Amino acid sequence: MSILLKKVWETMSTRLLSSSSTCYSDTDDQRKRNLDLMYEESDDLYNKYCCLTSTIGAFDKIPSDIFHQILKFLGPKESAKLTLVCKSWKLLVSDNRLWVFFLQNFNTHDYSTWDSIVFAEKHLRSGYPLLPPHQSPHLSFMSIYGQRSELTGSVIIDGGTGYCKFGWSKYASPSGRSATFLEFGNIESPMYSRLRHFFATIYSRMQVKPSGQPIIVSIPISQSHGTDSGKAARRQLKETIHQVLFDMNVPAVCAINQATLALYAARRTSGIVVNIGFNVTSVVPILRGKVMRDVGVEVVELGASKLTGFLKEKMQQKNMRFGSLYTVRTLKENLCYVAADYEEALSKNKQASFKVAGEGWFTLSEECFQTGEILFQPQLGGVNTIGLHHAIALCMNRCQAAEATVDGGWFKTVVLAGGTACLLGLPERLDKELQSLLTSSLSEGLRVLPPAYGAESAWFGAKTISNMSTFCETWCVTKKQFRRKSRRSFISSW
C-alpha cells in the first residue's frame, strides 16, 4: 500500500487535472442533467465516510478527493477489491461518480456511448412494460459496470423488406449488410421454412453457431391494424420467429419491431416514429415502448423504392445512361434533398454533380429536390396517397383525442427512421408543414428529430438494449418461457 501511495503522489499533480477534465468536461445540458440525477445520492458520501469508525489507522484519514484519484489510478478491478478493506472505503469505492468515470474510460469491451448507457440503464432495465419515469430505480453504476463487463454479446439482425443489417452487439456498427430475400409481412407462403433459411444464412455469413449467444431480431411493422386478423397475423409471425430460432438451439430470443428500436436509438421511450421503409412508410405512435395500435398506425404507400424509381424515370427522360439501380440509389443518397420551399427551388434551377465509381460523373438539376418532394406531394410520382405530413398530423390528432396518459405531450416528439429519412432538409420541412397543419395546442413543443444513426437506427436501438446489464433477464425469452407464455401476453408489446 505504501508503494502504491508513493506512486500516486508522484503523478498526482498531472493526473488530477487530466482525470477531472475527462470525467467532467461534458458541456451538453442533457448529459449534465443525467449526471446530476445519478449523483444526487452521493453528495453526502464523504460525510457518511467521516462518521464511520476508523479501522485501518492513518489510511482512513485520506481526503475523499485524493482517494478517488487513487481509485482512478488503480482501475476498476483493483478498486472493486478495496470494498473488502473496511466500511468507509467500501462507501467511497461505490460512489457513482467513480464508476461513471470507469464506464467512460475503461468500457472498452463494447462501443456503447455514454448517453446510450445512461438511457438504457435508467429507462429500459426493467424490461417491458417500461416503468414510468418516477418509478425508475436508483442506479448503482458499480453493479452496472460489473454486469455489463460479463456480457458475452448478442447477435443482432435488423431485417427489413429491403435490406438486412446484422452483426455483434459489442461492435461499433453492423458487420454485414445484404438485400433481404424475405418478405416478413407475407403470411400466405410457408413462413417457417423461409425464416429458417433466412436465419441460417445470416449465421453462416457471420460464421457463428446459433447456440452460442442470445439474439435480438428487429421486425418491420406489419399488419398494422388492430383488428382480430391483424393481431392473429402478428402473433403468428412472432411465434414462428421464436419457434425457428429455438429449433436452431438459440439460447434466448428478443424480438422487437423496428419502430420501437428506432425510438430507443433516439433515447426516447415515447413519441411518434416515422419509419420510411423500402416499400411503405409507417407512422407509429409509441407510448412507454408500447405501439398504440388502438390509436392507429398510419401506413403511407411511399418508400425508398418509390423515390429511387422516380429518380430513375427522371434520368431516363433526360437520356442519362446508368448501369443499374445501384447507381440511381447512390445518386439519390448523395445528391437528393428536401427543399424548404418547393416553388422557390424550382425557380433557382441549380445543378449538382457526383461521381459514381465505375460509371463516372452524373449531373442532376431539379431532380435533386423533386425526388424527395413526392413524400409531400405523392401525385408527382404517380402515387394516390396522402403526404407524409398529413399522415403524421392525423396520427397526432388521434393521439390527442385518445387521452392515453396524463402526459399530454408524449406524441409531440416525431422521430424519423430509415435511410430515406436521412435526406437533407426533411426534418425542417416536416416541422414547417406540421406547424401549418396543426392547431396551436398541438404544434406547441413539437420536435422533429432526424434519424439518430441514419439507416441503421433500428440496429443501434437493438444494440442499446442488448448491451444493457439486465438484457438477458428482462428482455429475452428462453425456450422454456416461450412454451409457458400465453398468446395474449406474448404479443402485448406489439
N, C-alpha and C positions, 0 to 999 in steps of 0.2 A: 504493500500500500504506500509506503514512504517513497519508493522509487516512482510509482505512478504519479503521486502528488508532485514530486520534483519535476517530472516531465511536463506535467500540466502547467505548473507555474512558469516554466521556461518559455512556453509557447502562448501563454495566456494573453499577453499584450496584443499579439497579432490575431489570434483565433477568436478573441472575444468580439471584435468588431465584425469579422467576417461571418461568424456564426449568427450574430444578431441580425445582420443585414439579410442573410439567407432566409432566416425564419420570418422576418417581419418587413421585407421590402415591398410586399404587395400593395399596390395603390388602388386596386379595384374595390369599389364600395361594397359590392355584394360579397366578395370574399371576406372583407373586414367584418361585415355583419355576421357571416357564418362563423368566423373565428371567435367573435365576441360571444356568440351563443355557446360555443364549445368551451370557452374559458370561464364562463360565469360561475362555475363551481370550484375553480382553482385559485381565485384571487386571495382567499383566506388560507391557502395551503401552508404558507410559511408560519402564520400564527399558530396553526394546529401543530406544526412541526416543533415550534419552540415550547409548546405546552407539554409535549411528551417527555417521558422520563429518559434521561440520557443513559445509554447502555454501553457506549464504546469510548467514553472519555473525551479527549480533545477533538476527535474527528466529528463529534456531534456539534461542535461549535462552528463548523464551516458554514459561511453565509450561503443562503439558498441559491443566489445567482451564480456564485462561484461553483457550487455543487452541480448546477445544471450544465455549466461549461465542462466540468469533469465528465459528466454523463455523455454529453455530446461527443467528447473526445473518445470515450470508450466505445460507443456504438450501441446498437440495440441489444445484442446478445449479452454482452458484459453488464450493461445497465440492468437488464432483467434479473441477473443473478444477485444484484445488490438488494433486491427486495427481501432477501432472506437474512440480511445483516441485522436489522432492527426495525421497529415500527416507524421511527421517524424517517429513516431512509426509504422505507417502503412507500411512505406517503409522498415523498418528493419524487421518487422514481416513477410513480404512477401519474404524475402531473400530465394533463392532456397536452400542454404546450411542448413538452419534451417529445411526445410521440407524434405530434404534428410535424415537428422537425424531422424525426426519423422517417415518417411516411413521405415527406417531401424530398429527402436527400438520400435515403437508403432503400427506397422502394423500387429496386432495380429488377425485381422478378416479374414485373409487368409494366406496361406503359400507360397506366391509367393516370389521367390528370388529377390534380388535387381537387378541383371543382367537382369532378365526377365522383370521386371518392366520398366527399362530404355529402353530396346529394344522395348517393345510393345508401350510405350507411345511416343517414338521418331519416330518409323518407321511404326506403324500399326494403329495409332489412326484415320487417315483419312478414313479408310476403303478401300475396293477395288474399282478402281485400286489404288495401292500404289503410293504415291508421290515419285519423285526422291529424293535422299538424300539431294541435295542442296536446295530443297523446303520445307524441314522439318521445321515446325513452332517452335518458341521459346517456351519452356515448362515452365509453372507455376506449380511447384510442390505443392504449397499451394492449388491450384484449383484441381489438380490431387488427392491429399490426400483426399479432401472433397468428390470428386466424387466416388472414389474407396470405401470409407467408407460407402457410401449409397447403394452400390450394394448388392442385396439380394442373389446373387449367381445363377448359372445356372446348369442345368443337362447336363452332358457330356456323350455321348455314342460314343465310338470308336468301330465301328463294322467292323470286318473283316470276311473273309471266313472261318477262323479257330476259332478264339476266339474273344470275345467281352469284352471290359473293360468299366465300367460305374461308375459314381459317381458324387459328387458335385464339382463345380469349386473351392470352398473355402477349400476343403480338401487337405491334403498334397499328397495324392495319390488316385488312384481309389478305391472305396469302394467295388467293386464286379467284378468278372470275371467269364465268363461262355463260354462254347462252343457255337459258333454261329450256329443257326439252319436255317440260311437264306443265300442263295447264291445271293448276291446283283447283280451280273452281268448277271444272267439268266433272260432274259426279255420274255421268252416264256410262263412261268407259270403265273398264276394270281398274279400280283405284289402287288396290293392294299391290298388284304386280308392277304398276308404273311407279308407285312410291318406292317400292323395294329396289327397282332398277336405279331410280334417281339417287337414293341414299348410298347404295353400293358404289355407284360411280364416283360420288364425291369422296367417300372414304378411300377409294382406290387412288384418286388423284392426290389426296393428302398423305397417302402411304401410311395410314394408321389403322389399327384394329378397332372395331366398334366397341369392344368390351373394355377398353382401357380408360375411358373418361366419359363424363356426362356430356350431353349435347343440348344446345339451345337452338330451336328452329323458329324462324320468323315466317309468318304466314300472311299472304296478301289478304286484304279484306274481300271476302267473297260471300255470296248470298247475304247481301247487306240488310235485307228487310227483316222485320221482327215477327213475321208470320210463323205458323207452325212448320210449314215446309222449309222456311229459311233456317229455323232452329235445328230441324232434323238434318239438313244438309251440313251445317257447321258441326253438329255432333258427330256425324258420320266421318267427316274429314278428320277431325281431331282424334277420334278413337282409332281410325285407321293409321294415322301417323304414329301414334303410340304403339299400336299393335305391331306394325312393321319394325320399328326400332327395337322393341323388346324381343321380337323374334330374332333380331340380329345381335342380341345379347348386350345391347347398350345398357349400362347400369342405372342411368337416371335421365329423364327427359323433361325439358321445359319448352313448351310451345306457346308462343305469344304472337298476336297479329302485328304486322309491320307498323301500323299507325301508332300503336301504344309504344313500341320500341323507339320510334322516331321522336315521340313526345319525351320519353326518358332521356334520349340523347341531348335534347334541348334543356335538360334539367328542369322538367315540369312534370307534374302528375295530373294536371287538369288543363283542358284547353280544347281547341278545335284543330285537328290535324288535317291539312290539305295534302294528300298523298298523290302526286302526279305519277301514275304508273305507266306501264308500257302501252296498255290499250285504253284504260279509263282513268279518271281522276276521282278519288273518294274524298268526301268532306265528312270527317268523322268527329263527332263530339265525344269527349272522354272526360269523365269525372272521377278523380282519385283512382285512375288506372282502369276504370270500367267503361267499355264502349256503351254509350247511351242509345241503344237501339230503339228504345221506346220513344225517344225524342226523334230519331230518324237519322240515317246515314244517307247523304246525298251522293249519287253516282252520276258523274258527267261523262258522256261518251267522247271524251277527248283525252288523249295520252301522248306519250313521246312518239309513238309510231305515226300518229296523225300529223304531228309537226314535221317529222322527217319526210313523210310522204308529200306534204305541202311544199316544202323546200325543194324536193326532187322535181316536182312538176314545174315550179318556177324556173329552175335551172334548165330543164328540158325546153321550156318555151323560149329560152334565150340561146338555145343550141350549145349549151355548155356540155362538154364531154367529161364523163367521170367513170371510173372503173366499177364501183359498187356502192351500195347504200352506206357502207362504212365511210366512204369519202363524204357523202352528204351529211351523215351524222357528225363527223369531225368538224365540218364547216358550221353546222348548227351550234355545236358546243363552243366553238371558238369565235364566231362572228355574230351570232344572233343575240338579240337583246329585246327587252320590252320598252317601248317608248313611253315616256311620261305623258305625252300628248301626241296621239296618232296623226291627227291632221297636220300638226306643225311639223312632224317628222317627214311627212310626205312632201312638204314644200321645200325641204332643205336638200333633198337628193344627194345625200352623202354616200361615199363608197368606202369599202374596207376590203383588204386582201389577206389571204392566209395561204401558206404553203403546206400542202398535204404530202407526206413522204411517199415517194414513188409516183406521184401524179402531177407535181408542180404547183404553180400558183393559181388561185381562184380569186376572182373579184366579184363581190356582191354589192348591190346598192339597196333598193327598198326592201329586198328580200330579208335583209338583216333584222328589220323590225316587224315586217309583215308576218313572218313565221310565228313569232310569239304573240302577235295580236289576235290570232284565232282563239287564244284562250279567253279573250274578252268578246270577240266577235266571231263566233264559230261559223257563221254563214260565209265568211271569207274563204274558209276551207271546205265549203260544201257540207257542213255538218249541221243537222237540225237539232240543236240543243241549246240550253241556256248558257250564258257566260259564267266563267268561274266566280266572278264577284257576286253574281246573282245567287248562285248556289250557296255561297258562304253566308250571304245575308239571310237567306231562307233558314239556314241551319241556326244562325244566331237568334233569329226571331222565335223559332220553336224552342230553343233553349231558355230564352227569357220567359216564354209563356208556360213552360213546364214547371218552373219554380222548384227545381230539383234540390236546391240547397239554400241555406241562408246566405251563402257567399254568392251574391248576385253577379259577380264579375268573373267567374271562373271561365266562361266561354268567350271572354274578350281578348284572350291570347290566341292568336292564329299562328300555328307552326307549319311551315312549308317543309315538304319532304319529297325526295325523288330527284333524279338527275335533271329533269327539265325545270324543276323548281329553282335550279341554280342560275337560270337566265338572269343576266344583269337587269336591274330595274324592276323586276317582278314584285318584290315586297313593297316598294314605294308606290307602284301603280295600283296594286291591290288596296293599299291603305287609302289612296286617293279616291278610288272608286267606291270603296265601302263607306267612306266618310260622306259621300254624296247620296248613298242609298239608305243609310241607317238613320234612325231618329237620334236626336242629341243624347238621349239617355243611354242608347246602345253604343254610339260612337265614342263617348267619353271614356278614356282609359284604354281604347283599342290599341293593340300591339300586333304587328305582323312580323314574325321572326323568320329569317332565311334559314335554309337547312343547316343544322349545326355541323354536319360533317359531309355536306354535299350529297352525292348519290349514295353514299354509304351510311347515312344516318341510322337506318334500322340496324345495321351491323354493329355500329358503335353503341346503340342502345342495348343490344344484347350483350356486348362486352361490359357495359356498366353493371348489368345485373350479374353476369357470370363470374366477375372478379370480386363480387361482394362477399363479405365474411360469412354470411349466413345463406349463401346461394343454394347449396345442396339441401339444407334443412327446410327452407321456407319457400323455395320456388320450384324445386324439382319434384317429379313424380317417379317413384320406383315401380317396378312391375307388380309388386305385392299391393302397393297403394292403388295402382291403376285398376286392379281387379276388384278392390273394395269400394271404390268411389261410385256414387250414384250418378246417373247420367245428368240429372238436373244440376248437381253441384259441379260436375266436370266441365260444363260449358258456361258456367256463370260469368266468367271473366271475358267471354267473347261477346 
